[in-house]
Amino acid sequence: MRKYLTPDQVRLREDLAGARDRIVVLLNLAVGESLGMEQAQEFVERARAWSGANAFRLLRYLTSRPDALSAPTPDCPPCGVRLIALLIETGHGAKVGLVPCADCGRTDPLPAYGGPEGRLRHGCSSQRLAVPCARCGKLAKATARRPDGRICQVCKEKEPGSRKECGSCRRMMIPARHLADGTYLCHTCAPKKLRTCCRCGRRRRANALTADGPVCETCYASPARRCGICEQVAPVRVRAKGEAPDICYRCYIRPEKLCTACGRIRRGHHIDHGNGPFHCDGCVPREARKRQLHPCALCGRKRKVGRVAGFGLAVTGHLVCQQVFDPDFAPNVGRLSDITS
């Protein structure tokens, strides 16, 4: 049975078809002959601007000014931000520009959050939505609601049960991805989105999105700016924030905190990729060695262990100390058979 369309629906379909044709033509004119009509349509579809209200939003933005893609403004719609990112990723970055943040004006990473004046980066959006945390009192973006009020991400991660066992490294970490089999992956083990570096050509995780395309961590160099302490132009270690100026690598001094291992106030860092407690530089190697010690399946003592291999035994999953790998240590052979039976 043929579906009946009202006059408004017919008119809407005609308007949408006309908007699609104009978007493809405008995109082809902005990028040049290197972008064909079919490829332009594919990019618009991947940017989720081929149907619905996004098509009309993108058309209004492209027709608002002639340099809408070469010099984009913060009022660019989300589908336009995605379209620009696709053009840069596929090697058309010379014809398009990066969308700046409405607050700080930075273009890396691409602003993906909406604000009253235009698109915002994640950091600027978090500052706009910052509220006092009900537990620590710090101004931060609220990530959860509890009976005592709204709490920040740091306090949420400190709650009991917030850490799950990673299905890859087996550590108790904050889950970053939930797999179909019910297991979790931490931020370190979760697969990262790979892009083709515009400088070395390798598919790696992008460290920055430049006008030429994605740049990997190896090829990326921190932009040189004037240091607020030594007044020299050099790569910046800490970006300016509030009244604090930019600080270069030579002038940066790590802050001193209370070490949770020795109880002294010294310089150090948070272990477990910044998610664990603070350890000073003297305690970090010692505590790292302690985390490598596990109960031996033979003697029960905490030692440096490894997976059982050798002696012609098909043993998997048992951690034993180094003595079991010594061929001269004969008593281990008999005791090893006890744990494998």
N, C-alpha and C positions, 0 to 999 in steps of 0.2 A: 504494500500500500504506500502510495506516494505521500510524503510528509507535506503538510500544508504550511506555508510560510506567510506570515503577516506582512503587510507592506513595510512596516518598520524593520522587520528582520531582513527583508530583501534589500532595503536601502542600506542597512548596516553591513551586509555582506559586500555590497558594491563599494561602499566607503573603505572597507578593510582591504579589498583587492587593490583599490587605487592607492591606499597608503603603502601597501607592500611594494608596488611598482615604484613609487616615488622614493622609498627608502633605499631600494637597490640602486636606483639611478644616482641618488645623492652620494651613496657610499662609493660607487664606482668613480664618480667625479672627484671625490675627496682623495681617494687612494691612488687612482691612476689606472693605466692600462694593465698593470701587473695583476689587478684583481678583476677576474671575469664576473659576468652576471651570475652564473651558477655558483661560483665560490662565494660571492657576496651574499646570495640567498642562504647558503649554508652557514655562514658566520652569523647572520641575523637569527636563524633558527637556533643555533647553539647558544646564542645570547638570550634566548627565550623572549624575543621581541617580534616574532612572526605572527602571533595571533593575540587576540584579546586586547585589553587596554594598553599593554606595553607597546604595541605597534603604533598607536596614536601618540603615546608619550614620546617615543623615540622620534617620530616624524615632527612633532612640535619642536623638539629640541634641535633637530638638524636644520629645520627651516628658520629658526629664530635668529641665527647669525651665520655668516658664510664660513667662519673658521671654527665651527662647533667641534670638529674633530682634531684639527691641527693645534688649537689652543682652547681646550675644553675648560669649562668653568665648574665651580662646585655644585651648581644646580643641575648638573647632568643626571639623568635618571639612572637607577640601578642597572637597567638593561644596557644603557650606553656605556657604563663602566665595564661591564662584562664584554661588550663588543670591542672596546678599545684594548682590553687585556688580550683578547683573542688575536687582534690584528698585530699587536706587539709580539706575541708568542710565535706567530707564523712568519715573522720577518718583514712586516710592513710598518715597523716602528718609526721609520724616517718620515712618514706622511702623517702620523697622528701624534698627539701629545698626551701627557699623563694628567689625570684629573687631580687637581690640588685639594687638600683638605680645607674646609671653610674656616677652620680655627687657626691652624698653624701654617698652612700653605704647603706642607710637605706632600710629596707624591708617592712615597714608599713607606708602607705598603699602600695599595690603592684604597681610597676611602670607600668603605662598604656599608657605612651606617648613615642613617638619615638624621638630619638636624633642621632646625628652623631656617638657617641660612644656606643649607646645602649639604653635600656629602661630608662625612666625618670619618677620620681614622679611628681605629679601635681605642687608642689611648685617649684621644680627645673626646670620643663618645663616653668613655668611662668617667672622665672628669666632669662632663655635663650631668651625668646621672649619679654622681657621687653623693652619698648620704652617710651620716654617722652610723657606724656599725654598732649594733646593740650589745656586742660583747667586748670588742677591743676599743671602740670609740673612735677609730680612725675613719677619715673620709674615704670611702671607696664605693665602687659599684656593688649594689646588693645583688647577690646571686641566689639567695634562699630566704624563705620566711620561716621563722620559728615562733613558738609562743612568747618568747622574750623580745621579739621584733625582727627586723631585717638584718642579716649578717653578710659579711664579705666572703670572698672566695677563700681567703686564708683561714678564717675561722670555720668555714664549712669543711675544709680538708682536715682540720684538727679533730673533727667529731669522730667518736668511735664507730667503726664500721665503714668509714669513708674510703679506706684503702682496701684494695682487692689484690689477690695473688695474680701476678702477670702470667699469662699462659706461655710466654716465651722465656723470660729470664727467671721466673719463679720468685720474684721479689714482691713484697707487699708494697704496692705503689698506688698512686692515684690513677684510676682507670681513664684511659683516653679513647678507647674504642671497645665496643661490645660486639663480640663475634657471634655468629649464628649458632655455634655449639654451646653457648652459655659462658664461655671464658672471656677474659678481658686482656687487653694489651695496654701497657703503660705508654707514656709519651715517648720514651726512648725506643721501644720495640715496635710501636705502631708504624706502618709503612707511610712514608712521606710522599707527597705529590712531587713527581719528577718533571722537570722541564729541560729543554735543550738550551744549554748555555750559548749565548750569542758570541762568546769569545773563544772558548775551547771546543765547542761543538758536542760536549759530552752531556748525557742526560743525567742530571743531578738535581738535588734540592736547590731551589733558587734562593739566594741570599738577598737579592734586590732585583727590582724591576726597573730598568732604565729605559731611556727612549730608544735604544738599539735593541732591547729585548731582555730576557732574564739573564742574570749573572750568578754563577755558582759561588760558593764560599771561597774556593781557591783563587778565582779570578777577581773577586771583589776587593776593592781597596776602600777603606773608610775615607769619605770626602774630607779634604783639608780645609780647615777654617781657622780663624784667628782665636788663639787660646786666650781666655779671660784672665789668666794669671801671668804667663810669661810674654803675652802679646806677640807670639810667633805663630806663623801660619803652619799648621801641622795637622795630621790626622787626629780626629777628636776621639777621646776615650769615653767621656761622659758628656752627653748633650745638655744644653742649657735647659733649665727647668725653673720657672719662677724667677727669683732674683739671682739664682746660681748661674754663673756663666759657663760657656763651653770650656772643657778641661782636656788638654792633650795627654798623651801617654806619659810624657816625662814629668808632668806636674801632678798627675793623679796619685793620690795617697789613699790606700784602702782604709775604710773605717775600722776602728777597734770595737770589738764586742766581747761579751762574756762567753768563754769557751765552756761548752757543756761537759767536756771530758775532764779538764784539769781545774776548772773554776777560775782561771786567770783571765784578765782582760787583755786580749792580744789580737793581732791581725790574723785573719783566716778567711774561711768561706763556709757556706752551707753545703754539706755533703749530699750525696744521692741526687746530683744534678740540680742542686739548689732547693730540693724539697725536704731535706733532712735537717737535723740540728746543726748548730754552728760549731765548728772545730777550728782551733787555731792551727797555724802552719806546723807547729811541733807535734800536735796530736793527730793530724790527718794521716801520716804514714802509719803510726802505731795503731790507730783505730781501723785503718784499712786492712792491716795484717790480722787483726782480731776477727774481722768479718770473713776472712778466708779460712778460719778454723771451724771444723765441723766434727761431730762425734764419729769416731772410727767404728765401722761395723764389726771389727775384730776385738780391739782392746777397750773400746768405749771411751777412750780419752779424746779430748778435743785437740786435733792436730790438723796439719795441712793434708788434705785427702785428695783422692782421685778415683775415677771409675776403675773397677777391677778389669784387668785384661791380662791374658797370658795363662800359663800353666795348663793350656788346653781346655779351660773351663768356659762354658758359654754362660757368662754371668753378666747381667745387666741391672743397673739401678742400685748397686751397692757401692758406698763410699768407704774406702779403707785408706789407712795412712801409708806412708811411703815404704814401710818395712815389707809390705806384701809384695812389692815389686822387686825385692832383693832375692835373687835365686838362692843365695846362701842361707836365707832365713827359713829353714825347712819347717819349723813348727807352724808357720802360717798356712801351709798347704793343707794340713789336716783341719785347722780351725776354719779355713775358708770353705771347706766342704760342709761344715755345719750350717753356715748361713745360706748355702745354695740349695740345701735339701728341702 
